């Protein structure tokens, strides 16, 4: 394979330059590797061909703007793979996102109270260029160095598919605990530290939290700080003097033997407000150092709080950092335990592993260049919603076999319909997968199918006419239009996907046979059992049984109930029991539920946590001992499988569910509670009785592994994605056999 790696600077000091050097040397043994860069430092590998690219190095912005067109011209053609680092060339086959500039500027503006004029200019030009680079048609494959970067690309640039997270590697031989024993005494002596000094180490750009680090040191006693950076040091020396910690803060220049610097430290401190990854974190972990860092660092994704390090939620809160430092200062056994666990954690994150995963991306990108069917997902919902998560989970796994595009509906539904149609005509997919029976996606897909003969799959979790009738929020005309939309969806779709077997049976009773059951899913790597003892203490939940749920707290005016009503009503019967409710989510019913709590005198028994970010949701689900899953016992509830049920199972939670729909088929009998009709007034009392039984026999909660096994077997997105792929393969195959497709092929040949 002929590979071109494009980067501004090529060296092994750190960052994306180190990343390219590590990959190039590993690929050079079997492939024809070329590196295009403006500057080269250090020894060059004889098996790699190096090409100089001119650039105007006045500032970071001029470097980017001048390097990109010249690198594109210098590359020419003839490469199997062009692998760019960020916005370094136009239309690469693979691009690694080492940062999302828009995300970085947003973090700077938040934590520093605004941006300088030069930063505003950089943001206006640099982010626009980066956004253009990360468009699907220009960069089919994107490697994000962390989940943080992947989320930022999705949030700020709407890049939702073809993105793979590959965390950076670390040199496990160079950064090894034995180096601490080897160099500790000599390096401490050279830097002026005594053997008994307790030293916290910061390595990197001083803008990434050095001020907060010094403020934390100022709030402690007997702790020194070593700052190692290429940044200008004088401003920080003056700050240290103003804080009264100049005698406890030591500044040192960078060195090519940075492992010797790590040997000096007792703890690694990195209070960054934004870092796409942070190689210094994994280097410190490999050295066996206990790490204190913020969740804003990409490498923090490798750390479970309290197990491989300490994570701080607020990057600029110096008191939190000081508290973490004092905790490690006082507890040598904790330092030792965290350091050993940190080393074990990073032992699988090698550069060989990064190269192997990257080569797999290259091979898929090569396949991408060949003709593959295009599949488009039209999501009748927001990117961050449950439908968006489901669509991305399927699309990510289809990307190995199809060219997949995802499009999301905005709040302006008519505009979204037109935009969907424009995208379909532009990308000309052979199959359209519509998520949910919203009219924007269904009408656009139906019209496109009529024009081109493309195939159509409609994925729905509801009988929408009955749902609208039950909610009572639509008039006669609205119900007629909903009924028409449902009939159109059922008639125009080549295949339907539903979430439950009862829904499939109901459709078959209507004479509709082409129905596949693919339930709501869960990412079992993200949602899993966690130790949340600290979170329980934070919310004063020690010693109590927590019962709760997560979801949109929508209120049904017709039936005077909504999501979470059964929990509040049940707690009326449990006033004297050590039970507290936990409600995660917001919506029109939130104020109603809070008012009822006040009316019943149970305000202190219910925690309303509001909306929780997706990445933090697993921890909060683990906060709940008993999760509730309630469906009404009518057609609307019988056909549904609540999307939260797989999340509860994956986290190993005990569940109490109404004996309705799919829950009644998959859960054990002791988890089911009888529910009658649309609003069962007696259900909360029965629910309270079951909760009281659990209070008396908490051993029931100890069967989490069996519940997680059910999630892995039935609801894991990897399992469901295989079903989606099989269905898409089948429907795409029908496209090839259809007369319209053959006619289109003949016209194309002419």
C-alpha positions in Angstrom: 0.0 0.0 0.0 1.3 3.5 -0.9 0.6 5.8 2.1 1.0 9.5 2.4 1.0 11.0 5.9 0.5 14.7 6.1 1.5 16.8 9.1 2.8 20.3 9.8 5.9 19.1 11.8 7.5 15.7 12.1 9.2 14.7 15.3 8.8 12.5 18.4 8.5 15.2 21.0 4.7 14.9 21.4 1.3 15.6 20.0 0.2 14.8 16.5 3.9 14.9 15.3 4.7 12.0 17.6 1.6 10.2 16.4 2.7 10.4 12.8 6.2 9.4 13.5 5.1 6.3 15.4 2.7 5.2 12.6 5.2 5.9 9.8 7.9 3.8 11.4 5.6 0.9 12.0 4.1 1.0 8.5 7.4 1.4 6.7 8.3 -2.2 7.0 5.5 -3.5 4.8 4.3 -0.4 2.9 5.6 2.5 0.8 5.4 5.3 3.3 5.7 9.0 2.4 5.6 11.9 5.0 4.7 15.4 3.9 5.7 18.1 6.4 7.1 21.6 6.8 9.7 20.8 9.4 11.5 17.6 10.3 13.3 17.1 13.6 15.4 14.2 15.0 16.6 11.1 13.2 14.8 10.1 10.0 13.9 6.6 9.1 15.7 5.2 6.0 12.7 3.3 4.8 10.4 6.4 4.7 10.4 9.1 2.0 10.2 12.6 3.3 8.8 15.6 1.3 9.1 19.2 2.3 6.0 21.4 2.1 6.5 25.2 2.3 4.4 27.2 4.8 4.1 30.7 6.1 5.0 30.3 9.8 4.1 33.7 11.1 1.4 32.3 13.4 -0.6 29.1 13.8 -3.4 30.4 11.6 -1.0 31.4 8.7 0.7 28.0 9.0 -2.7 26.2 8.6 -3.9 28.4 5.8 -0.7 28.3 3.8 0.2 24.7 4.4 -3.1 23.2 3.4 -3.2 24.2 -0.3 0.5 23.7 -0.8 0.4 20.2 0.7 -2.6 19.3 -1.5 -0.7 20.4 -4.6 2.5 18.6 -3.4 0.7 15.4 -2.9 -0.5 15.0 -6.4 -2.0 11.6 -7.0 -1.0 8.0 -7.0 -1.4 7.2 -3.3 -3.7 4.5 -2.0 -4.2 6.3 1.2 -3.7 10.0 2.1 -3.8 10.4 5.9 -4.1 14.0 7.1 -3.7 15.4 10.6 -6.6 17.8 11.0 -6.9 20.5 8.3 -3.6 19.8 6.7 -4.7 18.9 3.2 -7.9 18.8 1.1 -10.0 15.7 0.6 -7.9 13.1 2.4 -9.0 9.4 2.6 -8.5 9.4 6.4 -8.1 12.4 8.7 -7.2 12.2 12.4 -8.9 14.8 14.6 -6.3 15.7 17.2 -8.5 18.5 18.4 -11.8 20.1 17.5 -11.0 23.8 17.3 -14.6 24.9 17.9 -14.8 22.8 21.0 -11.4 24.2 22.2 -12.5 27.8 21.7 -15.8 27.2 23.4 -13.9 25.9 26.4 -11.6 28.9 26.4 -14.5 31.3 26.2 -16.2 29.5 29.1 -13.3 29.3 31.5 -11.5 32.5 30.7 -14.5 34.8 30.3 -14.0 35.5 26.6 -11.5 35.4 23.7 -8.9 37.8 22.6 -9.3 39.5 19.2 -6.6 37.3 17.7 -8.4 34.2 19.0 -11.7 35.5 17.5 -10.1 35.9 14.1 -8.6 32.4 14.4 -11.9 31.0 15.4 -13.7 32.6 12.5 -11.3 31.3 9.8 -9.8 28.2 11.4 -13.1 26.6 12.5 -14.8 27.3 9.2 -11.9 25.5 7.4 -12.0 22.6 9.8 -15.7 22.3 9.5 -15.3 22.0 5.7 -12.6 19.4 6.0 -14.7 17.2 8.3 -17.6 17.0 5.9 -18.4 13.4 4.9 -17.8 14.0 1.2 -14.3 15.4 1.8 -13.2 13.1 4.6 -14.9 9.7 4.4 -13.0 8.3 7.4 -12.2 10.2 10.6 -10.1 9.0 13.5 -10.8 10.8 16.7 -8.2 10.6 19.4 -10.8 10.5 22.2 -14.6 10.3 22.7 -14.4 13.9 23.7 -13.2 14.8 20.2 -15.8 12.6 18.6 -18.6 14.3 20.6 -17.2 17.7 19.7 -17.2 16.9 16.0 -20.8 15.8 16.3 -21.9 18.8 18.3 -20.0 21.6 16.5 -19.6 20.2 12.9 -22.5 17.7 12.8 -20.1 14.9 11.8 -22.0 11.8 12.8 -20.8 8.9 10.8 -17.5 7.4 9.7 -15.8 8.5 13.0 -13.7 5.9 14.9 -12.1 6.6 18.3 -8.5 5.4 18.6 -6.8 6.6 21.7 -3.1 7.4 21.5 -0.5 4.9 22.5 2.4 5.1 25.0 5.9 3.7 25.0 5.7 1.2 27.9 9.4 0.6 28.0 10.5 4.2 28.1 7.7 5.1 30.6 8.0 2.4 33.2 7.9 2.4 37.0 11.5 1.2 37.2 12.6 4.6 35.7 11.3 6.2 38.9 13.6 4.1 41.0 16.5 4.7 38.6 16.3 8.5 38.3 14.4 9.8 41.4 17.3 10.6 43.6 19.6 12.2 41.0 16.9 14.2 39.3 15.5 15.5 42.7 19.0 16.6 43.6 19.5 18.3 40.2 16.2 20.2 40.6 16.7 21.1 44.2 14.2 18.8 45.9 14.9 16.8 49.0 14.1 13.1 49.2 11.3 13.8 51.7 9.6 16.5 49.6 6.1 15.7 48.3 6.2 16.9 44.6 3.3 17.3 42.3 4.3 17.5 38.6 2.7 19.4 35.7 4.0 18.9 32.1 2.8 20.7 29.0 1.5 24.1 27.9 1.1 26.2 31.0 -2.1 27.6 29.6 -3.6 24.2 30.2 -4.1 24.8 33.9 -0.8 25.8 35.4 -2.4 28.8 37.2 -5.0 26.5 38.8 -2.3 24.1 39.8 -0.4 26.9 41.6 -3.6 28.1 43.3 -4.2 24.5 44.5 -0.6 24.4 45.9 -1.3 27.7 47.7 -4.2 26.0 49.5 -2.0 23.2 50.8 1.0 22.8 53.1 4.1 20.8 52.5 3.4 20.1 48.8 5.7 21.4 46.0 4.9 21.9 42.4 7.3 21.2 39.4 6.2 22.9 36.1 7.9 21.6 32.9 7.0 23.5 29.8 8.1 25.3 26.6 5.7 28.2 27.5 7.1 31.6 28.6 7.8 31.1 32.3 8.2 34.7 33.6 4.4 35.5 33.8 3.9 32.3 35.8 6.9 33.1 38.1 5.3 36.4 38.9 1.9 34.7 39.6 3.6 32.2 41.9 5.2 35.1 43.8 1.9 37.0 44.1 0.3 33.8 45.5 3.1 33.4 48.1 4.2 30.0 46.8 7.4 31.0 44.8 9.5 28.9 47.2 7.3 25.8 46.5 7.1 26.1 42.7 10.0 25.0 40.5 10.1 25.7 36.8 12.1 23.5 34.5 12.7 23.5 30.7 11.5 20.6 28.6 13.8 17.7 27.9 14.0 14.9 25.4 14.3 12.6 28.4 11.0 13.5 30.0 10.8 10.1 31.7 13.5 11.4 34.1 11.2 14.3 35.0 8.3 12.0 35.8 10.7 10.1 38.2 10.9 13.2 40.4 7.1 13.3 41.1 4.9 11.7 43.8 1.7 12.7 41.9 0.9 14.0 38.4 -1.4 17.1 38.4 -3.1 18.2 35.2 -6.0 20.7 35.7 -6.8 21.3 32.0 -10.0 23.0 30.9 -9.7 21.3 27.4 -7.3 18.7 26.0 -8.3 16.5 23.1 -6.2 13.7 24.6 -3.2 14.6 26.8 -0.3 12.2 26.1 1.3 13.4 29.4 -1.5 11.7 31.3 -0.9 8.3 29.8 2.9 8.7 30.2 2.4 9.5 33.9 0.1 6.5 34.2 2.7 4.2 32.5 5.3 5.5 35.0 3.0 4.2 37.8 2.2 7.7 39.1 -1.2 8.5 40.7 -2.9 11.0 38.4 -5.2 13.9 39.2 -6.8 15.4 36.1 -10.0 16.9 34.9 -12.7 15.2 33.0 -12.1 17.8 30.2 -9.0 15.8 29.1 -9.6 13.1 26.5 -7.2 10.7 28.3 -9.5 10.9 31.3 -11.7 8.5 29.5 -9.2 5.8 30.4 -9.6 6.5 34.1 -12.3 5.3 36.4 -12.5 7.8 39.3 -11.0 6.4 42.4 -9.6 3.3 40.6 -6.8 4.5 38.2 -6.7 8.1 39.3 -8.8 11.1 40.6 -11.0 13.0 38.2 -12.1 16.6 39.0 -15.3 17.9 37.5 -14.5 21.7 37.6 -11.2 22.5 36.0 -10.8 25.9 37.5 -12.0 25.1 41.1 -8.7 25.3 42.9 -10.2 24.0 46.2 -11.2 20.7 44.5 -7.7 20.2 43.2 -6.2 21.1 46.6 -8.6 18.6 48.3 -7.4 15.8 45.9 -3.8 16.7 46.6 -4.3 16.6 50.3 -6.0 13.2 50.0 -3.0 11.7 48.2 -0.5 13.5 50.5 -2.2 11.9 53.5 -2.6 8.4 52.1 0.5 6.6 50.8 -1.3 3.3 50.3 -3.9 5.1 48.0 -1.1 6.6 46.0 0.5 3.2 45.5 -2.9 1.5 44.6 -3.8 4.2 42.1 -0.3 4.1 40.5 -0.3 0.3 40.1 -3.9 0.4 38.6 -2.9 3.2 36.3 0.0 1.2 34.9 -2.1 -1.8 34.4 -4.8 0.2 32.6 -2.4 1.7 30.0 -0.5 -1.5 29.3 -2.9 -2.3 26.4 -2.5 1.2 24.9 0.6 0.6 22.8 1.6 2.3 19.6 1.5 -1.1 17.9 -2.1 -1.3 18.8 -2.7 2.2 17.4 -1.0 1.2 14.2 -3.0 -2.0 13.9 -6.3 -0.2 14.3 -5.3 2.6 11.9 -4.3 0.1 9.3 -7.8 -1.5 9.6 -9.2 2.0 8.9 -6.9 2.3 5.9 -8.2 -1.0 4.5 -11.8 0.1 5.0 -11.1 3.4 3.3 -9.6 1.6 0.3 -12.8 -0.4 0.1 -14.7 2.8 0.4 -13.1 4.0 -2.8 -14.6 1.1 -4.7 -18.3 1.1 -5.6 -20.5 0.5 -2.6 -24.2 1.0 -2.2 -25.2 4.2 -0.5 -27.5 4.1 2.5 -29.1 7.2 4.0 -30.6 7.4 7.5 -33.3 10.1 7.9 -33.7 10.7 11.6 -37.0 12.3 12.6 -35.3 13.8 15.7 -32.4 15.6 17.1 -28.8 14.4 16.9 -28.5 14.0 20.7 -31.8 12.3 21.2 -32.6 8.5 21.5 -33.3 8.2 17.8 -30.0 9.8 17.0 -28.1 7.4 19.2 -29.9 4.4 17.7 -29.3 5.6 14.1 -25.6 6.2 14.8 -25.1 2.9 16.4 -26.5 1.1 13.3 -24.8 3.4 10.8 -21.4 3.0 12.5 -21.5 -0.7 12.1 -22.9 -0.5 8.5 -20.0 1.7 7.5 -17.8 -1.3 6.9 -20.1 -2.5 4.1 -21.9 0.6 2.8 -21.4 4.3 2.3 -23.7 5.6 5.0 -25.0 9.2 5.5 -27.0 10.4 8.4 -29.4 13.4 8.3 -31.3 14.8 11.3 -34.5 16.8 11.6 -34.4 20.2 13.0 -37.3 21.9 14.9 -38.4 23.3 11.5 -40.1 20.2 10.2 -41.1 21.5 6.7 -37.6 22.9 6.1 -36.2 19.5 7.2 -38.4 17.7 4.7 -37.0 19.8 1.9 -33.5 19.4 3.2 -33.9 15.7 3.4 -35.1 15.6 -0.2 -32.2 17.7 -1.3 -29.7 15.4 0.4 -31.3 12.3 -1.0 -31.2 13.6 -4.5 -27.5 14.7 -4.0 -26.2 11.4 -2.6 -28.7 9.1 -4.4 -28.9 6.2 -1.9 -30.2 2.9 -3.0 -31.8 2.5 0.4 -33.4 5.0 2.8 -33.7 4.1 6.4 -36.3 6.3 8.2 -36.1 6.5 12.0 -39.6 7.1 13.4 -42.8 7.9 11.6 -42.3 11.7 11.5 -43.7 13.3 8.3 -40.4 15.1 7.4 -38.5 11.8 6.9 -41.4 9.7 5.6 -42.6 12.2 3.0 -39.1 12.9 1.7 -38.3 9.2 1.5 -41.6 8.4 -0.1 -41.2 11.0 -2.8 -37.5 10.0 -3.4 -38.6 6.4 -3.8 -41.3 7.4 -6.3 -38.7 9.3 -8.4 -35.8 6.7 -8.3 -37.2 3.3 -7.3 -35.0 3.2 -4.2 -35.9 0.9 -1.3 -37.3 2.1 2.0 -37.2 0.9 5.5 -39.3 2.6 8.2 -38.3 2.0 11.8 -41.0 2.8 14.4 -41.6 2.1 18.1 -45.2 3.2 18.2 -48.7 2.9 16.7 -48.8 6.6 16.2 -52.5 7.1 15.6 -53.4 5.4 18.8 -50.7 7.2 20.6 -51.9 10.6 19.4 -55.5 9.6 20.4 -54.4 8.5 23.8 -52.4 11.8 24.4 -55.5 13.8 23.5 -53.4 16.7 22.3 -54.6 16.7 18.6 -57.9 17.8 17.2 -59.9 15.9 14.6 -57.8 17.2 11.7 -54.6 16.4 13.5 -55.7 12.8 14.1 -56.8 12.4 10.5 -53.4 13.6 9.3 -51.6 11.3 11.7 -53.7 8.4 10.6 -52.9 9.2 6.9 -49.2 9.4 7.7 -49.3 6.1 9.4 -51.1 4.5 6.5 -48.6 6.0 4.0 -45.6 4.8 6.1 -47.0 1.2 6.2 -47.9 1.1 2.5 -44.8 2.8 1.0 -42.2 0.9 3.2 -40.5 -2.1 1.6 -39.8 -3.3 5.1 -40.8 -2.2 8.6 -38.7 -2.4 11.8 -40.5 -2.4 15.1 -39.3 -2.6 18.7 -41.5 -5.4 20.1 -43.0 -8.8 19.1 -46.5 -7.5 20.0 -46.2 -4.7 17.5 -45.1 -7.2 14.9 -48.1 -9.4 15.7 -50.5 -6.4 15.5 -49.2 -5.4 12.0 -49.4 -9.0 10.7 -53.0 -9.0 11.8 -53.5 -6.0 9.5 -52.0 -8.0 6.6 -48.5 -6.5 6.8 -46.0 -9.3 6.9 -42.6 -7.7 6.1 -41.9 -6.7 9.6 -38.6 -7.2 11.6 -38.3 -6.9 15.3 -35.2 -4.9 16.3 -35.7 -3.7 19.9 -34.3 -0.6 21.5 -30.6 -1.1 22.1 -27.7 -0.1 24.4 -24.0 0.4 24.2 -22.9 -2.1 26.8 -19.4 -0.7 26.9 -20.8 2.6 28.0 -23.6 1.4 30.2 -22.3 -1.0 32.8 -22.2 -1.6 36.5 -20.2 1.1 38.3 -19.1 1.8 41.8 -20.9 5.0 42.7 -20.3 5.1 46.5 -19.0 8.6 46.3 -22.0 9.8 44.3 -24.3 8.2 46.8 -22.6 10.1 49.6 -22.8 13.3 47.6 -26.6 13.0 47.4 -26.9 11.6 51.0 -28.2 8.3 49.9 -26.2 6.0 52.1 -28.4 3.5 53.9 -31.5 4.0 51.8 -33.1 2.1 49.0 -33.2 4.3 45.8 -36.1 3.8 43.4 -36.2 5.8 40.1 -36.2 6.2 36.4 -34.9 8.2 33.6 -36.8 9.8 30.7 -38.7 12.8 29.3 -41.2 13.8 32.0 -44.1 14.4 29.5 -47.5 15.0 31.1 -50.7 13.6 29.6 -53.4 16.2 30.3 -56.2 13.8 29.2 -55.3 11.2 31.8 -53.7 13.5 34.3 -50.5 11.4 34.6 -47.1 11.3 33.1 -43.6 9.7 33.2 -42.7 9.3 36.9 -46.2 9.7 38.3 -46.2 6.1 39.6 -43.0 6.7 41.6 -44.4 9.8 43.3 -47.7 8.1 44.1 -46.0 5.0 45.4 -43.8 7.0 47.7 -47.0 8.2 49.5 -47.3 4.7 50.8 -43.6 4.5 51.8 -43.2 7.6 54.0 -41.9 5.6 56.9 -39.5 3.4 54.9 -35.8 4.1 54.1 -36.7 4.7 50.5 -35.9 7.7 48.2 -37.0 8.4 44.7 -34.6 9.5 41.9 -36.0 11.1 38.8 -33.6 11.9 35.9 -35.0 14.0 33.1 -37.1 17.1 32.5 -40.2 18.0 30.5 -43.8 19.3 30.9 -44.5 17.0 33.8 -41.6 18.1 36.0 -43.5 20.9 37.8 -46.6 18.7 38.2 -44.6 16.0 39.9 -42.8 18.5 42.2 -46.1 20.0 43.1 -47.5 16.6 44.1 -44.5 15.9 46.2 -45.2 19.1 48.1 -48.9 18.2 48.4 -48.0 14.7 49.8 -45.3 16.0 52.1 -42.6 13.9 50.5 -40.3 16.6 49.0 -37.4 15.2 51.0 -37.9 11.7 49.6 -37.5 12.6 45.9 -34.4 13.8 44.1 -35.1 15.6 40.9 -31.8 15.5 39.1 -32.9 17.1 35.8 -31.3 16.2 32.5 -28.0 14.4 32.7 -25.5 14.3 29.9 -25.3 11.0 28.0 -21.7 10.4 28.9 -22.6 10.7 32.7 -25.8 8.8 32.5 -24.4 5.3 33.4 -23.1 6.6 36.8 -26.5 8.1 37.6 -28.4 4.9 36.6 -26.1 3.0 39.0 -27.2 5.4 41.7 -30.7 3.8 41.4 -31.2 0.4 43.2 -34.6 -0.3 41.6 -35.4 1.1 38.2 -39.1 1.5 37.1 -40.4 0.7 33.7 -44.1 1.4 33.3 -46.3 1.0 30.2 -50.1 1.4 30.0 -52.0 -1.8 29.3 -53.6 -0.7 26.0 -52.4 -1.0 22.4 -50.0 1.9 22.9 -48.2 0.3 25.8 -48.5 -3.3 24.6 -46.5 -2.7 21.4 -43.7 -0.8 23.1 -40.4 -1.7 24.6 -39.3 1.4 26.5 -35.8 2.4 25.4 -34.7 2.7 29.0 -35.2 -1.0 29.8 -32.0 -2.0 28.0 -30.0 0.7 29.8 -31.2 -0.5 33.2 -30.3 -4.1 32.3 -26.9 -3.2 31.0 -26.1 -1.4 34.3 -27.2 -4.5 36.2 -30.1 -2.7 37.9 -33.1 -4.5 39.5 -36.3 -3.6 37.6 -39.9 -3.3 38.6 -42.0 -3.2 35.4 -45.6 -3.2 34.5 -46.5 -6.7 33.1 -47.2 -5.2 29.7 -45.5 -5.4 26.3 -42.0 -6.7 25.8 -41.1 -6.4 29.5 -43.6 -9.1 30.3 -41.9 -11.4 27.9 -38.2 -11.0 29.0 -38.2 -10.1 32.7 -38.5 -12.6 35.6 -41.9 -12.9 37.2 -40.7 -11.3 40.4 -39.9 -8.1 38.5 -43.4 -7.7 37.0 -46.3 -5.8 38.5 -49.9 -6.2 37.3 -51.2 -3.1 35.4 -54.8 -2.7 34.2 -56.0 -0.3 31.5 -54.7 3.1 30.6 -54.4 4.6 34.1 -54.4 2.0 36.8 -55.1 4.0 40.0 -54.2 1.0 42.2 -50.8 0.4 40.5 -48.8 2.7 42.7 -50.0 0.8 45.8 -49.1 -2.5 44.3 -45.7 -1.0 43.3 -45.2 0.3 46.9 -45.8 -3.2 48.3 -43.2 -4.7 46.0 -40.7 -2.0 47.0 -41.4 -2.7 50.6 -40.6 -6.4 50.0 -37.2 -5.4 48.6 -36.5 -3.2 51.6 -37.1 -6.3 53.8 -35.0 -8.6 51.5 -32.3 -6.6 49.7 -30.6 -9.7 48.6 -32.8 -9.5 45.5 -30.6 -6.7 44.3 -27.6 -8.9 44.1 -28.4 -10.6 40.8 -27.0 -7.9 38.5 -24.8 -10.1 36.4 -27.8 -12.1 35.1 -29.6 -8.9 34.1 -26.5 -7.6 32.3 -26.2 -10.9 30.5 -29.7 -10.4 29.2 -28.7 -6.9 27.9 -25.6 -8.4 26.2 -27.6 -11.2 24.6 -30.7 -9.3 23.4 -30.1 -5.5 23.4 -26.4 -4.9 22.7 -26.0 -2.6 19.6 -23.5 -5.0 18.2 -26.1 -7.8 18.2 -28.8 -5.5 16.8 -26.6 -4.0 14.2 -26.0 -7.5 12.7 -29.8 -7.8 12.3 -29.9 -4.4 10.7 -27.1 -5.3 8.3 -28.9 -8.6 7.3 -32.1 -6.7 6.6 -30.3 -4.0 4.6 -28.4 -6.7 2.6 -31.8 -8.3 1.9 -33.5 -5.1 0.8 -30.5 -3.9 -1.2 -30.5 -7.2 -3.0 -34.1 -6.7 -3.9 -33.2 -3.3 -5.4 -30.8 -5.1 -7.8 -33.6 -7.4 -8.9 -36.3 -4.7 -9.4 -37.3 -3.6 -12.9 -36.9 0.1 -11.9 -33.3 -0.5 -10.8 -32.4 -2.3 -14.0 -33.9 0.4 -16.1 -31.9 3.0 -14.1 -28.7 1.0 -14.6 -29.4 0.9 -18.4 -29.9 4.6 -18.5 -26.8 5.2 -16.5 -24.8 3.0 -18.9 -25.9 5.1 -21.9 
